[in-house]
Amino acid sequence: MNKLRFAIIGCGDIAGQEAEGITKSKSGELKLVMDVNKENAEKLATKYKVPFVTSTAEVLSRQDIDAVIICVPHFLHKQITLDAAKAGKHIIIEKPIATNTQDALEMIAACKKANVKLSVAYILRYQPMVAKARELLKKGAIGKVINITIQQVGYKPESYWTQGWTKAVTTDWRTSKAKSGGGILIMNVSHFIDMMYAITDMEPERVYSEYDTFATKVEVEDMLVATLRYKNGAVGLMQTSSTAFGGGDNLNRIYGSEGQIIMGDPLKIYVSKPFEGLEVNKWNDIPLEQMENVWITPRVNYVEAFADAVLNNKPVPIPGEEGIKAMLVCNATYESGLKHSPVNIKF
Ligand SMILES: NC(=O)c1ccc[n+]([C@@H]2O[C@H](COP(=O)([O-])OP(=O)(O)OC[C@H]3O[C@@H](n4cnc5c(N)ncnc54)[C@H](O)[C@@H]3O)[C@@H](O)[C@H]2O)c1
């Protein structure tokens, strides 16, 4: 077997990017797509010239499928993962891993028991800025990390809640707390929580948050602020909204004891001590490797890494044990806002 044969389960908003990632990769092959909604499945199947089915059982019984990419609403992640593991399929699960810790732990255990690989598609890790920021940090460019600040403040149009960004399909789960697990935090900011973990290896131990649903007709939060304390003593801030008229800052910063990094392209770094020829006490731009397509190239690279791990029996990128971390932070943040008091995060 020199290519990993994939099926996509769930043919909605993100499935198109997954299909691009597989078909443009050298080591992945898209064999089949599946959706309980025939029209959604047929549309994706036609575009990528592959067959489609409308039952998970049919996907999982096929001998010519090695791995599945699960792109369904969050509350369905668990059951489909358990079924896929039982059928011996390797699994990429779209983020977040689940809606709650217990489900995520069961998913990780089931994959381990079935000896299949499980990876959570925190695709931001495949942006070149992540590896570069990590390298600079590990070399000590900004000293010790003292503050991680995640700001993702924007406005989601009404159509987003039922049609996502691409309007590929119409669904209702994003508005429901039970089905989604939450709003902008678990849906989007969890990417940045994972990204900061991938850069710094730092785990927060406590969070205090306040949030509410202010100006959107949904059950989930549309405005949230949270402060964090990390195990190494650093502090952190998350500020996010999906209902900021006029927009706000999408700015992620790592403050160090000797400098600062602002995530982006180019990566920005301020150093207070000489470091590899950078200008001291000034902002420096660090040019990054340019990707052919900022959305698709990371997916292709992720599929290559996952396929390599399965085909050559290596550890997968972003295994369940790592993918659960962002969810633990999100869950504790939600709990804190409900209790109006700080909550400890148990990793
Ligand atoms: N990584 C990213 O940037 C990104 C972006 C968007 C969504 N996502 C994630 O992808 C996942 C799917 O989100 P989406 O935005 O594509 O949702 P969506 O609502 O656009 O599509 C979900 C699809 O799943 C189908 N479906 C529902 N129940 C099913 C079942 N039991 N079996 C098979 N198919 C079923 C629906 O018919 C629909 O076509 C979520 O986990 C979401 O957070 C990730």
The ligand as an ORCA input file, in Angstrom:
! r2SCAN-3c Opt
* xyz 0 1
  N     -10.724     23.328     10.546
  C     -11.511     24.290     10.181
  O     -11.061     25.372      9.833
  C     -12.954     24.043     10.205
  C     -13.767     24.924      9.575
  C     -15.096     24.652      9.591
  C     -15.529     23.509     10.249
  N     -14.681     22.686     10.884
  C     -15.123     21.513     11.646
  O     -15.593     20.533     10.730
  C     -16.695     19.824     11.305
  C     -17.896     19.950     10.396
  O     -18.235     21.315     10.307
  P     -18.897     21.939      9.007
  O     -18.748     23.405      9.181
  O     -18.359     21.293      7.773
  O     -20.424     21.534      9.247
  P     -21.645     21.579      8.191
  O     -22.865     21.736      8.992
  O     -21.357     22.581      7.119
  O     -21.599     20.141      7.534
  C     -21.833     18.981      8.284
  C     -22.250     17.880      7.333
  O     -22.370     16.686      8.079
  C     -23.534     16.012      7.613
  N     -23.991     15.062      8.626
  C     -24.802     15.279      9.683
  N     -24.960     14.147     10.387
  C     -24.218     13.198      9.779
  C     -23.954     11.833     10.021
  N     -24.481     11.198     11.083
  N     -23.147     11.157      9.167
  C     -22.618     11.785      8.109
  N     -22.825     13.084      7.801
  C     -23.609     13.778      8.642
  C     -24.514     17.116      7.304
  O     -25.548     16.678      6.441
  C     -23.600     18.147      6.654
  O     -23.486     17.968      5.268
  C     -16.882     20.430     12.700
  O     -16.162     19.696     13.627
  C     -16.306     21.817     12.557
  O     -15.887     22.437     13.747
  C     -13.422     22.923     10.848
*
